[in-house]
Amino acid sequence: MKRTLSIGKWILFSLLCISISMYPMRYLLAEEVIGLLQSKSSDLLSSSIWQLFFNLHIIFGGIALLVGWTQFSEHVRNKYRNIHLVLGKIYVFAVFISGISALYIAVYATGGWVAKSGFFCLGIIWLFTTIQAYRHARSKFFSLHEKMMIYSFAACFAAVTLRLWLAPLSVLFGEFIPAYRLVAWLCWVPNIIVAFFIVRQKGLNRPIAIPAVS
């Protein structure tokens, strides 16, 4: 029963990651303003710089979400080490591009300083934890690497939880803006809390170095 439940959670987790990673295609292929862009001013939408950073954020954020979830598969990590390393490097590069872009577009987030600060903090945490995870991997402190990757993907998974929260909260508040202000924090703070308990359960707080497999 426990194994069936565990498999079910893993399937749900992977399906959410894969489906939301494809979400940027809606914006790239749309011939009109859709989704969250409908809350933006025409002046902002006409800015080529903002459009560039927005597209970089959603494209590389989608790539990070698409490859990132596979890194938590013990089967891939243990049996396909080279694939794990390649996908990890793709994830780090994608986070760097998407995270830097996120900091820029966060300044223009709908909902005033509450939403702006929420998304800006998310971008900082995403970049910091990912860089730390990469540094620990390079130093072969794999327990700390796994720890920071859990936090990093908890931040990445905000792309999923944002969409899970936004619709019901918009209905609850009856307006988009108040819901969006709350979601700017709610999409990632609970994720980080969950990550904290996962890290503590796994006992990943000690910098144990493990020799690399040749």
C-alpha positions in Angstrom: 0.0 0.0 0.0 2.8 2.4 0.9 4.7 1.6 -2.2 1.6 2.2 -4.4 1.0 5.5 -2.6 4.7 6.5 -3.2 4.5 5.6 -6.9 1.3 7.6 -7.2 2.9 10.6 -5.7 5.9 10.3 -8.0 3.7 10.0 -11.0 1.7 13.1 -10.0 4.9 15.0 -9.2 6.4 14.2 -12.6 3.2 14.9 -14.6 2.8 18.3 -12.9 6.4 19.2 -13.7 6.2 18.1 -17.3 2.8 19.7 -18.0 3.8 23.1 -16.5 7.2 23.0 -18.2 5.2 23.1 -21.5 3.2 26.1 -20.4 5.6 28.7 -22.0 4.5 27.4 -25.4 1.1 29.0 -24.9 2.7 32.4 -24.6 5.2 31.9 -27.5 2.6 30.6 -29.9 -0.3 32.9 -28.9 -1.2 35.6 -31.4 -2.9 37.7 -28.7 -2.3 38.7 -25.1 -3.2 35.8 -22.8 -2.8 34.6 -19.2 -0.9 36.7 -16.8 0.1 39.1 -19.6 -3.5 40.4 -19.6 -2.7 42.2 -16.3 0.2 44.1 -17.8 0.1 47.6 -19.2 0.4 48.1 -23.0 3.5 50.2 -22.4 5.2 47.3 -20.6 4.2 44.8 -23.2 5.6 47.0 -26.0 9.0 47.1 -24.2 11.5 44.9 -26.2 13.7 44.6 -23.1 10.9 43.4 -20.9 9.7 41.0 -23.6 13.3 39.6 -23.9 13.6 38.9 -20.2 10.1 37.5 -19.9 10.7 35.1 -22.8 14.1 34.0 -21.3 12.5 33.5 -17.9 9.6 31.3 -19.1 11.7 29.3 -21.7 14.6 28.5 -19.5 12.3 28.1 -16.4 10.4 25.5 -18.4 13.6 23.7 -19.2 14.7 23.7 -15.5 11.3 22.3 -14.5 11.4 19.7 -17.2 14.9 18.3 -16.4 15.0 19.1 -12.7 12.5 16.6 -11.4 14.4 13.7 -13.0 17.4 14.5 -10.7 15.5 13.1 -7.7 15.2 9.7 -9.3 17.6 7.3 -7.4 17.5 5.0 -10.4 18.9 7.7 -12.7 21.4 8.9 -10.1 22.8 5.5 -9.4 22.5 3.7 -12.7 23.0 6.5 -15.2 25.5 8.8 -13.5 26.6 10.6 -16.7 23.0 11.4 -17.6 22.5 12.7 -14.1 25.6 15.0 -14.5 24.5 16.3 -17.9 21.0 17.0 -16.8 22.3 18.7 -13.7 24.4 21.0 -15.7 21.5 21.8 -18.0 19.4 22.6 -14.9 22.0 24.9 -13.4 22.4 26.8 -16.7 18.7 27.1 -17.2 18.2 28.3 -13.6 20.9 30.9 -14.0 19.3 32.4 -17.2 15.7 32.1 -15.9 16.6 33.3 -12.4 18.5 36.5 -13.6 15.6 37.2 -15.9 13.1 36.7 -13.0 14.8 39.4 -11.0 14.3 41.9 -13.8 10.7 41.1 -14.5 9.9 40.9 -10.7 10.5 44.7 -10.6 7.5 45.0 -12.9 5.2 42.4 -11.3 1.5 43.2 -11.1 0.3 43.9 -7.6 2.7 46.5 -6.3 5.5 46.1 -3.8 4.0 43.0 -2.1 4.0 41.0 -5.3 7.3 42.5 -6.5 9.2 41.7 -3.3 7.7 38.2 -3.2 8.8 37.3 -6.7 12.2 39.0 -6.2 12.9 37.0 -3.0 12.0 33.9 -4.9 14.5 34.7 -7.7 17.2 35.3 -5.1 16.6 32.1 -3.3 16.4 30.1 -6.5 19.7 31.4 -7.8 21.5 31.2 -4.4 20.4 27.6 -3.6 21.3 26.4 -7.2 24.7 28.0 -7.1 25.4 26.5 -3.7 24.3 23.1 -4.9 26.6 23.3 -7.9 29.5 24.4 -5.6 28.9 21.5 -3.3 28.8 19.0 -6.2 32.1 20.4 -7.5 33.6 20.0 -4.0 32.2 16.5 -3.8 30.1 17.3 -0.7 27.2 15.3 -2.1 25.0 15.4 1.1 25.1 19.3 1.0 24.6 19.2 -2.8 21.4 17.1 -2.4 20.2 19.4 0.4 20.6 22.6 -1.7 19.1 20.9 -4.8 16.0 20.1 -2.7 15.7 23.8 -1.8 16.5 24.8 -5.4 13.8 22.7 -6.9 11.3 23.7 -4.2 11.8 27.2 -5.5 11.6 26.0 -9.1 8.4 24.1 -8.3 6.8 27.5 -7.5 5.9 27.6 -11.3 3.5 24.7 -10.5 2.2 25.8 -7.1 1.6 29.4 -8.4 -0.9 28.0 -10.9 -2.5 25.6 -8.4 -3.1 28.5 -5.9 -4.0 31.3 -8.3 -7.3 30.1 -9.8 -9.0 29.1 -6.5 -7.7 32.2 -4.7 -9.0 34.5 -7.5 -12.4 32.9 -7.1 -12.2 33.3 -3.3 -11.2 37.0 -3.4 -13.3 37.7 -6.4 -10.4 39.7 -7.9 -7.1 38.9 -9.6 -4.8 41.5 -8.0 -5.4 40.5 -4.3 -5.0 36.9 -5.1 -1.8 37.5 -7.1 -0.2 39.5 -4.2 -0.8 36.5 -1.9 0.3 34.0 -4.5 3.6 35.9 -5.0 4.6 34.5 -1.5 2.3 31.5 -1.2 3.7 29.9 -4.4 7.1 29.3 -2.8 7.2 29.8 1.0 5.3 26.6 1.8 7.5 24.8 -0.8 10.7 25.9 1.2 9.1 24.8 4.4 8.3 21.3 3.0 11.9 21.2 1.7 13.2 21.9 5.2 11.4 18.9 6.6 12.6 16.7 3.7 16.2 17.8 4.3 15.8 17.2 8.1 14.3 13.7 7.5 17.1 12.8 5.2 19.8 14.1 7.6 21.5 16.1 4.9 23.1 18.8 7.0 26.6 17.4 7.3 29.2 18.0 4.6 30.1 14.4 3.9 32.4 14.1 1.0 32.0 11.0 -1.2 34.7 10.0 -3.8 33.5 10.4 -7.3 32.9 7.2 -9.3 35.4 6.9 -12.1 
